Amino acid sequence: MVVGLVVGTRQPRPWIVSDELWPLIEPLLPEPAPKLVEGRPRIPDRQALCGILFVLHTGIQWEYLPQELGFGSAMTCWRHLAAWNKAGVWDELHLVLLKKLRAAKKLDWSRAVIDSGPLVRACGLSGRT
């Protein structure tokens, strides 16, 4: 099962990235920078992503991410999130998932919302007459 693609079913741990979803995400991730100093081994990207999803799903503060879950430290997960934001991973993932959902005819446009605010601001329109 793909995380977030099936509506109406509840996963017991929605922060765990499924084997079906990971191959879609992994190619989008940038290569990690070389380590400048020796230290602990690098946490695999999949584990860091699960840590990020855990924080986002539960709403806990980064500093309270439990080490026992095996996602790495909160700072490690946060750094991955920042690097992936900078690399545009989330926009690319959004497009990949939309394409997959579109191909499977799983998009329900009856609940779509369009926000014209950015267009109005970009064009200098105020909406007032």
Secondary structure by P-SEA (a helix, b strand, c coil): ccccccccccccccccccccccccccccccccccccccccccccaaaaaaaaaaaaaacccccccccccccccaaaaaaaaaaaaaaaaaaaaaaaaaaaaaaacccccccbbbbaaaaaaaacccccc
